[in-house]
Amino acid sequence: MSWLLLIISLPTENATARMRIWRALKGLGCASLRDGVWLLPSNAGTQEHFKNIADDTRRSGGEAWVLALQVDHTQAENFPSLFDRGADYHAWLEELRQLDPLADDLIATRKQLKNLKKKLSTLTDTDYFIHPLQAIAYERLQLAESALQKCLIMSEPCFQAGELELLARADFQNKTWATRHDLWIDRLASAWFIQRFIDAQASFLWLEQAIDCPAEVLGFDFDGARFTHVGHYVTFEALFHSFGWGHDLGLQRLGQLVHTLDVGGNTPEAAGFALVLKGLKHRITDDDQLLIAGGQLLDDLYYAFSLQETTS
């Protein structure tokens, strides 16, 4: 195997350049043989990287040399150990282990998993001798992605094409409504809206599986339900628009929050509400009680949003 040696010297007063070049070298996973002397296995990619860093060093007032290092096997037998990525893979695997694909906030989990995937890609780019843990890391990543995808498919209905139908509140009184158990934001907000704005005497069934919903019951927030995601609306938004509350500014603001936590978006209050809801779910495991406690929070948010709109 052939090796590349980069020798650089930078003026001490150019701290910005020193930091920039140091970060570039660390990003390449170079081994430092001594101050200003960096080692990499030689290939077309590492040659180009060292050339660019050498050019940057010279532009910054320093000196740089890129040398092809020819050494016999005995002299270079310890070089690969300088590029051992085992500790980095162990740290990455531990970070993945702490990620819960079954967490309530699947949108946040998906974002975390995406960041972990990017981090693993960066790590393998500098794994010049392919550590055995690389294959294990990709296998664990694939398992986590599959588990998350299964949760997303099971937990979130697909968006249905079509237009919302304007409905009369009087036709939906004293009904039984059903959705999946273990309430999260869209199901909770939808149940709150049903009870608060549509059917004050509503009763609810919390289903283990959506397929268990009785035919005579009004289902919501699952595929095939009477009320679900339509167009770009999540179920909560579809409900208040269907029942003629689309003009209500407080509900519009609340809808933005629910949309963000359910399928993604950017609403400032979303992270705080998700944190409070996680606390409630940790303390309250009964969905009827969770609707009462969560409904009080939604009442407060609705009034707060409404007041903000009327006073702005």
DARAZI-V633784 format. One line per field, one symbol per residue. ss: DSSP state (H for helix, E for strand, - for the rest). psi: psi as a letter, one per 40 degrees, with the letter a starting at -180 (. if undefined). burial: + if it has 9 or more other ideal C-beta (glycine too) atoms within 8 Angstrom, else -. A space follows every 50 residues. Layout:
BEGIN
ss=???
psi=???
burial=???
END
This chain:
BEGIN
ss=--EEEEEEE-----HHHHHHHHHHHHHH--EEEE--EEEEE--HHHHHHH HHHHHHHHH---EEEEEEE---HHHH---HHHH--HHHHHHHHHHHH--- -----HHHHHHHHHHHHHHHHHHHH-------HHHHHHHHHHHHHHHHHH HHHHH----E--------HHHH---EEEEE----HHHHHHHHHHHHHH-- --EEEEE--HHH-----EEE------E--E--E-HHHHHHHH------HH HHHHHHHHHHHHH------HHHHHHHHHHHHHH---HHHHHHHHHHHHHH HHHHHHHHHHH-
psi=iiihhhhihihdegdddddddddddddefihhdihehiiiihiddddddd dddddddddeeaiihhhhhhiidddededddefheddddddddddddehh eeidgddddddddddddddddddddegeegideddddddddddddddddd dddddhiihiiiiihhihddefifihiiiiighaddddddddddddecgd eiiihhhdideehideihiifiheidhahhbehiddddddddffedehdd ddddddddddddeiaghdeddddddddddddddhehdddddddddddddd dddddddddde.
burial=--++++++-+---+--++-++--++--+++++----++++++---++-++ ++++++++-+-+-+++--+------+--++--+++---++-++-++--+- +---++++++-++--++-++-++--+++--+-++-+++-++--++-++-- ++---++--+---+--+-+--+--++++++--++++++++++++++-++- -+-++++--+--+---++++++--+-+++++-+++++++++++-+--+++ ++++++++++++----+--+--++-+++-++--+--+--++-+++-+++- +++-++-++---
END
